[in-house]
């Protein structure tokens, strides 16, 4: 937060830099930038989730400009949907500056053509933000959340390099980007200062756990070991632990002496393996995210299941999936490009150990609609 505060203050005096916050999914990037936008003074805060707007050039140009206009005019959320339509944007002439509106008209006129200039459409949308800020003597602070989605525009032949279209030089608009596609963004975001958000270390994790469960050294240690310092997992697991511990305290003395599975282990396994629980959904969504960023889902899934069960060398993985080493290498490289796995000492490992355990256990049938009994959970523990 201090980094963003300092940079925004520099931006207001004409010296700010574009910042990119990179980190694993659910590591707190969006929370950080939204909190910064809420507290930033003397700027127009604009938040755009690029995972939620259309990414063909025609729709993108309208929706990006619409998001900028919506935030600039400080309209209520009930009107947000209107600003995603060209018809409404063409009616706000009296609410925005002349040159900015002329860019809306450029988009409108281009979309009337049978083959619109897709590059011009996208360029006009970003230029609209700069013109609107400049003519109103305002500073626009624009968050591009999930910026890796913006790269989908590169698939259109008239665009090819979306970032070359955007003016990132300091002026009246400053950008903050976030992404879970760490390697891709480090390579692409040359005009951004990139900062990677890591998992919490043991001390930081301990402080967060204590805030939730109080002093319990053994539970702290187990929660840290299962979460690997991921703040989202720590909070979910700590809260589940409190619920299960409370239940344990209510059961009869006879049941208490039966040798229950540890509360933390049970909490973790229930959150991980019971459908619709938060950690289960986190892992399921994460896997879909990585599949969508890579290509060739069938073999991707096969390889990830192999690695989830055992860290292996390239040659061993190729044997397990009945493919040649060159084919296997190509798939592994795609998986590394989207940050789901990494290579160390010629072996391949999951970047997210919680996701690895989820894939390993669910592929072995440990997946439940209802809370399983301790006997089944005891069996699952052996696979941890």
N, C-alpha and C positions, 0 to 999 in steps of 0.2 A: 504493500500500500504506500509506503514512504517513497518508493521508487516512482510510482505513478503520480503521486502528489507533486514531487519535485519536477518531474517532466512536464506536467500540465502547467505548473507555474512558469516554467521556462517557455513553453509554447505560447502562453499569454503575452510574453515579452518578445516573441518572434524567434525563439531559439530552440523550440521543442523538437524532439525526435519521435519517430514512429516506433512504438513498442509492441513486441509480440511475446505473449505469455504462453509457453508450451509445457505440456505435462500430460500425464496419463488421464484417462477418462475419470470423471468425478473427483479430480484432485483439488477442486475449488477455484478453478480459473474464472468461470462465469460469475461466481459469487463475489470474487475480488473485484472484477471490472464493474459489476453492477453497483457494488458498494462505493466504488470510486466515482462513478457517474452521479450517484445520489448526492455525494458530498462535494463534488467539484463546483467551484464558484466562478462566476463571470465567464462561463462558456455555455454553449447550447449542447446539452448531452443527447447523443443519438445512439441508440442500441439497435443493432441489426443482427438477427440470428440467421446466418447464411444457410443453416440446415433447414430453414422453414420457408424460404422464398423460392420461387421457381428459378431454374438456372438455365433456361434457354434464353438467348439474348433478347428476344422480343418481350417476354414477360418480365425478365430480370430488370430491364431498363425502366419499365413502368413501376415495378414494385420497389426497386431501390430508391428511385426519385420520390415515390409515394411515402416511403418510410422517412426520408429526410424532411419532406414537407410536413408530415404529421407531427414529428417531434419539434420542428421549428415553430409551428403554429400552436403548439401545446394543446392539441385537441384531446377530448376525452376518449378513453379506450373504446367507447361505444361507436366512435366514428372511424376507428382504425381501418375497418374493412372497406370503407368508401375510398380511402386513399390508395388502395391497391388496384383501383380501376382507372383506366385512362380517361373515361368519361368524366369522372369527378375531378381529376387533376386539370382537365381542360377548362374547368369552371372556377378555378381559384385565382384567376388573373388579378383580381383586385386585392388579394391577400398577400401576394408576393411581389418581388421586384421585377422590373421590366425584362432585363436580360435573362434572369433566371426563368421567367415564364417562356421566353423565346426558345429555351432549350426543351421545355415541355412540348412546345409546338413542333420542334424539330423531331422529337420522338413520335408525336402524333402523325406528322406528315410522312415520316419514313414508314410507319406501320400501315399506311394506306397503299403502299406499293406492293406489287406481286412478289418481288424479291427485295426486301429491305436490306439496307447496308447494316449488317449486324455489328460491325466494329463501331460505326457511327452511333448506333443506338446505345451501346454500353458506354462509350466515351461521353456521350451527352448526359447520361445519368450521373456519372461521377462529376462532370463539369457543372452540372446543376447545383450540387452541394457547394462547390467552390464559389460559384457566382452568387448564390443566395447568401452565403456568409459574407463575401466581400462587399456586396451592395448594401447590406444591412449593418456593416461594420461590427460583425459578430465573429466569435471564434467557435467553430464547430468541433466538438470532440466526438469522433465517430468510432464506436466499437464494432469490429467485424468479428463476431463470435463464430467459431467453427469455420475459419477462413479457408480450410482445405477444400470446402465445397465450392469456393469460388473458382478453383482450378478446373472444375468441370467445364467451364466456358472455353477452355483450351481445345476442347474436342470439336469446336466449330471452325471450319476452314478459314473463315474471314477474320477470326480472332487469333487463334494459335497461342498467343502469349498475353493473357489477360493483364498481367501486372505491368506490362509495357504501356498499356493504354492509360493507366492511372497516374496522375501527377501526385507523387508522394513528397515532393519538396515542401519544406515549411512555408506556410502561408496562412490562410484563414481556416484551413482544415487540418486536423491532426488525427492520426489513426492509432487505435489499439487493437491488435489482433489476438485471438486465442485459437489454439488448436491442440488436438491430441495426436496429430500426424507430425511427430517431432522431426524425423529425418527429412521428410518431404518439405517441411516449412523452413528448416535450417538451410536447405539447398536453394529454396525459391525466394525467400524474403530478404533479399540483399539490401533493401532500403529500410529495414527494420533492425532495431537492436533486440535480439532474441534472448529471453531469459527462461530457463527451464525450471519448473516447479517440481521439486523432488518430494518423495515421501518423507514423512517426519522421521527424525532420528529417534533413538530410544528415549532420550530425555524429554524431547518434545511430545512423543507419544504418551509417556508416563504422565505428563502434566494434563493432557487432554483426557486420558482415562480416569485420572483422579477426580477431575471435575464432574464426571458422570457417575462413577461408582463409589467414590470415596477411597480410603486407604485399604488396599488389599494387595499386598506385594505379589502373591502367587497368581491371582487373577490378572493383575497388570501384565505380568510376564507372559501368560498364555495369550491374552488378547493381542499383545504386541507381536508375538510369534505367528499367530494366525493372520493378522492384518498386514504384516510387513511394513507397518507405519503408514498405511494408506488411510488418510483422515476420514473418508467416507465409510470405510469398513470398520474403523475403530468406533465411530459413533453408533453405527447400527449394532455391532457386536456388543458394545458396552450396555446399550439400552436393552437388548434382548437378554443379556446376562442378569440385569436387575430384575426383569420380569420372571425369569426362571428361578432365580434365587428366592424371590418373594414366595413363589409357589412352593419351593422346597421347605421353606420355613413353616408353611401351613400344614404340611402332611403330618401324619401321625408318627409317633416315635418308632413304631414297628417298621414303617416304610423307610424311615431315615437310616435304619441299620442294614438296609439291603445292599449297600454298596453302589450307589448311583454313579453313573458316568459324570465326570466333572462338569460343573455348571457352564464353564466357558466352552468346553468341547461340544457339549450338547447345543448350546446357543449357536455356535458357529455352524454346526452341521444342519441344524433346522433352518437357519437363515440361508445356507448355501444350497440345500437340496429340496426344500419344500417349495413347490410352484407358487408363484406370485409373491413370495417374500422378497425383500429388497435386494439382498445380495444375489439371490437366484436371478432376479430380473436384471441386475447390473451385469452379471456374467453373460446372460443370454443376449442382452443388448450390445455388449462389448464385442462378442463374437460376430454378431451380424454387422457391426460397424467395420470390423477388420475385413470380413468377407466382401463387403461392398467397396472398400477401398482397394482391394486386390482384385485379381481376375482368376476365373477358373475354379469355382467353388467346390466342386466334387473332390478333386485331389487336394485342395487346401484343407478341407475337413479331415480327409484321411491322414494327411501328414501331421496335422495338429493333434489328432488323437494319439498317434504314435509317440510324439514328443511329450504329450501330457503324461504318458505312462512311464517314459524312460528317456533320459538325455542320451542321444546317440550321435555317432558320426554320420557324415553324408552317405558313405557306402552302406552302412547298416540300415539307414532310413530307406534307401533305394531298394534294398532287398525286401523290406517289410511291405512296401507298396507296389512291388513288382514292376518297377520302372527303371530305366537306365539312369546312371549317375548324372549325365548332362540334363535330362528332363527334371530329375529331382532337384538338382542344383538351381535350376531356373525357378522352380516353385518356391524353394526356400528363400531365394533372393527376393521374391515378391513379398513373402511374409515378413522378411526383415525390413523391407522398404516401408511397410505400414506399421512397424514397431511392435508387432505381436510376439515376435521371437528375436533372439540375438544369438550370436556365435561367440563361444569362448573356448579356447584350447581345443579347437576342431570339433567341438560338440555344440548342439543347439539346445537352447533353453527358452522357456516362456519368460517374457518381460514381467508379466503379472502372475504371481504364484497362486493367488486366489482363483483366477480364471483357469489356471492349469488344473487345480484340484477339482473345480466344478466340472470341467470337461472330462477329466479322468473318471470321476465318480458317477456322473450322469450317464456316461457311455457304458458303464458297468451295471446300469440298472438302478442305481441309488438316486431315485427321483420320485418325489411323493406328492400326492394331492393333499394328504392330511399329515399331521405330526406323527412320525413313526415311533414305535416303542424303543426303549433303551437297548433291547437285544439287537435290533437291526442297526441302531446307531453304533453299538459296540463293534459290529462287523465292519461298518464304514470307517471307524477310527483306525483299524488295522491298515487301511489303504492310504492314510495321511502321510 
